[in-house]
Amino acid sequence: MRVVQIGICGLGTVGSGVYEILKRNGGLISSRANCAIEVTHVGARRDHPNCDTQSTRVSRDVFDVAKDPDIDIVVELIGGTSVAFDLVMMSINNGKHVVTANKALIAENGAEIFAAAAQRGVTVAYEAAVAGGIPIIKVLREGLAGNQINWLAGIINGTSNFILSEMASKQREFADVLKEAQEKGYAEADPTFDIEGVDAAHKLAILASIAFAMPLNIEDIYMEGITQLQPCDVTYAADLGYVIKHLGVARQTTEGVELRVHPTLVPVSCLLAGVNDVLNAVMIHSDALGSSLFYGRGAGSEPTASSVIADIVDISRVIDNPPSTWVSALGCQLEALDAPKMVPMECVETCFYLRFAMRDTPGALSDATKILAETSISIEAIVQKEQPAGADFVDVIVVTDRVREAECKQAVSQIEALSTVHGSVVTIRLERLDD
Ligand SMILES: NC(=O)c1ccc[n+]([C@@H]2O[C@H](COP(=O)([O-])OP(=O)(O)OC[C@H]3O[C@@H](n4cnc5c(N)ncnc54)[C@H](OP(=O)(O)O)[C@@H]3O)[C@@H](O)[C@H]2O)c1
C-alpha cells in the first residue's frame, strides 16, 4: 500500500486530537484514503500531557518538519499569523501539501498562500478553519457546487454563542458569563477576537470567498461584537418572539455582496434560534436546494481534528492516485478572482430592533413614530413597557420593517434629539432568514 507521510506542527488542543485520532482510527482512515496515512514527524516545543508520540520523530523546531524530505503533508496547527505563515510558505516552497485549521492565517494571508501553492502545484486545505468539526467548506465547495448561493448566515463563534445562550436562558450579565466562559476554557484569557467579532469575520471572509467565488476580503466586513448587549434587550427580544444571536451574514444582492458580523434578532421559529451553548451552525440559502442548515461542534480537540483529518484524507487520495479515485481535486480556487462590488454598510437593508427610554408624557410616543413615518420606516411591532415605580422613563421597543442602514441611523439620531427621549437608542439588526 502506498504510504503518505504526515508532519504535524503544533501539538496543542487540535494537534494532539489529530495525532490521537490517526492512531485510534488509522486502519479505517487508511482504507478510506486507499493508502497508509502515517504521522512520521511532529514539530512541538514540548510534549503534550495527553498525547503519547511513541516512536514518532519529534523536533522542537517546527521548521524541521517543513524541511523533512519524506513528509508529503504538513499540518499547521500552531495558530497565529507570523510563525505559521513562514511555516506554511516554507512547506509549500518545499513541495509539500498543507492542511491548516488557522482561520486568521487563511483570511489575512490566503491570497499569497494560495498563489504560492498554485505555482508550486500543491494544495492548501483548511476545512477546520471554519466551524470546527462541521464540514462546511466541503458543503460549499462540493455539495452545493451546482447552486448559486443567495445568502448564508452562521453562528460561527462558539464563545459568543455560549455567552448569548446563557444571557437568554438565565438572564445573566455579559461580564459574568464571559468570566465563566474563560474558566471553562471556552474563551481565551484575551477574548477580544471572540467577543468583538474578529474571529467570526475571519471565518465569514473564508465562507464568502467560496460561496461567491470572490477574493478573501477581511477589510470590507462590517464588524460588531456582543460586548454592548444588555440583558434587558435579550428579554425584550424574547417577549417579542426573537432570540439574539451573533451572526456572520454574507448575502448576494443586486447591488453587490454584503458581508457583516453583528448581533442579530432572529425569529424563535428559525432553526438558528435553537442553536445554543458553544455549538455552531451555518444556514445557507441557494437557488437549487433552497435552505439548508449545518450544525455541530465548532471547536474542541477531536471535533476540529475530525475536519483536519478529512483534509488529510482528501489530499492523500489525490497524491499519486489515478483521477478515477479522486472525490474532488482540492483546487487553490481562490486566486486570481475578480473582486465583486461590495455593498457599503450604509446601503444594507435589514429590519431593526430599536429600544429607547422615553418620558411617559402625552404625545411623546407619537413624536417618535412620526419620525419613523417621515423616514418611510414601517413599524412591525411597538411596545411601551410599564413605568417602573420611581422611574422617570419607560422603555419603548420598536421592531421595524426592512430599511436601509443609513435611513435607520437618520431616524435614530432624530429620536435621540427629542426632549422626551433619554440617552442613546439601542439598535440591533433583525433577520427573518426565511427567503
Ligand atoms: N481549539 C479549537 O477548538 C480550534 C478550533 C478551530 C480551529 N482552531 C485553530 O487551530 C489552531 C491550533 O489551535 P489550538 O487550539 O490547538 O491551539 P493550542 O492548544 O494553543 O496549540 C498550539 C500549539 O502550537 C504550539 N506552538 C505555538 N507556536 C509555536 C512555535 N513557534 N513553534 C512550535 N510550536 C508552537 C504551542 O506550543 P506551546 O504549548 O509550547 O505553547 C501549542 O502546543 C489555531 O490556528 C486555531 O485557530 C482551533
The ligand as a MOL file (V3000), in Angstrom:
LIG
                    3D

  0  0  0     0  0            999 V3000
M  V30 BEGIN CTAB
M  V30 COUNTS 48 52 0 0 0
M  V30 BEGIN ATOM
M  V30 1 N -9.0500 24.7450 19.6510 0
M  V30 2 C -10.0700 24.7120 18.7990 0
M  V30 3 O -11.1540 24.2710 19.1570 0
M  V30 4 C -9.8860 25.1780 17.3910 0
M  V30 5 C -10.9990 25.1140 16.5060 0
M  V30 6 C -10.8430 25.5020 15.1740 0
M  V30 7 C -9.6150 25.9700 14.7590 0
M  V30 8 N -8.5670 26.0600 15.6430 0 CHG=1
M  V30 9 C -7.2870 26.5490 15.1500 0
M  V30 10 O -6.3250 25.5190 15.2660 0
M  V30 11 C -5.0570 26.0860 15.5020 0
M  V30 12 C -4.4650 25.4570 16.7530 0
M  V30 13 O -5.3250 25.7670 17.8450 0
M  V30 14 P -5.1990 25.0160 19.2600 0
M  V30 15 O -6.4530 25.3040 19.9640 0
M  V30 16 O -4.7780 23.6260 19.0660 0 CHG=-1
M  V30 17 O -4.0580 25.8790 19.9320 0
M  V30 18 P -3.1430 25.4630 21.1590 0
M  V30 19 O -3.8020 24.4780 22.0210 0
M  V30 20 O -2.6240 26.7280 21.7530 0
M  V30 21 O -1.9310 24.7100 20.4550 0
M  V30 22 C -0.9830 25.3710 19.6720 0
M  V30 23 C 0.2870 24.5860 19.8250 0
M  V30 24 O 1.2420 25.1580 18.9360 0
M  V30 25 C 2.4570 25.2940 19.6470 0
M  V30 26 N 3.2320 26.3900 19.1060 0
M  V30 27 C 2.8740 27.6920 19.0280 0
M  V30 28 N 3.8570 28.4050 18.4540 0
M  V30 29 C 4.8540 27.5140 18.1830 0
M  V30 30 C 6.1400 27.6240 17.5970 0
M  V30 31 N 6.6050 28.7890 17.1770 0
M  V30 32 N 6.8860 26.5280 17.4980 0
M  V30 33 C 6.4170 25.3150 17.9140 0
M  V30 34 N 5.2100 25.1420 18.4740 0
M  V30 35 C 4.4380 26.2330 18.5920 0
M  V30 36 C 2.0700 25.5510 21.0930 0
M  V30 37 O 3.1480 25.1990 21.8970 0
M  V30 38 P 3.2180 25.5770 23.4410 0
M  V30 39 O 2.2990 24.6040 24.1040 0
M  V30 40 O 4.6370 25.3850 23.7800 0
M  V30 41 O 2.7610 26.9930 23.5370 0
M  V30 42 C 0.8610 24.6400 21.2410 0
M  V30 43 O 1.2260 23.3540 21.6440 0
M  V30 44 C -5.2630 27.6000 15.5820 0
M  V30 45 O -4.9990 28.1740 14.3500 0
M  V30 46 C -6.7460 27.7150 15.9200 0
M  V30 47 O -7.3120 28.9280 15.4670 0
M  V30 48 C -8.6900 25.6630 16.9310 0
M  V30 END ATOM
M  V30 BEGIN BOND
M  V30 1 1 1 2
M  V30 2 2 2 3
M  V30 3 1 2 4
M  V30 4 1 4 5
M  V30 5 2 4 48
M  V30 6 2 5 6
M  V30 7 1 6 7
M  V30 8 2 7 8
M  V30 9 1 8 9
M  V30 10 1 8 48
M  V30 11 1 9 10
M  V30 12 1 9 46
M  V30 13 1 10 11
M  V30 14 1 11 12
M  V30 15 1 11 44
M  V30 16 1 12 13
M  V30 17 1 13 14
M  V30 18 2 14 15
M  V30 19 1 14 16
M  V30 20 1 14 17
M  V30 21 1 17 18
M  V30 22 2 18 19
M  V30 23 1 18 20
M  V30 24 1 18 21
M  V30 25 1 21 22
M  V30 26 1 22 23
M  V30 27 1 23 24
M  V30 28 1 23 42
M  V30 29 1 24 25
M  V30 30 1 25 26
M  V30 31 1 25 36
M  V30 32 1 26 27
M  V30 33 1 26 35
M  V30 34 2 27 28
M  V30 35 1 28 29
M  V30 36 1 29 30
M  V30 37 2 29 35
M  V30 38 1 30 31
M  V30 39 2 30 32
M  V30 40 1 32 33
M  V30 41 2 33 34
M  V30 42 1 34 35
M  V30 43 1 36 37
M  V30 44 1 36 42
M  V30 45 1 37 38
M  V30 46 2 38 39
M  V30 47 1 38 40
M  V30 48 1 38 41
M  V30 49 1 42 43
M  V30 50 1 44 45
M  V30 51 1 44 46
M  V30 52 1 46 47
M  V30 END BOND
M  V30 END CTAB
M  END
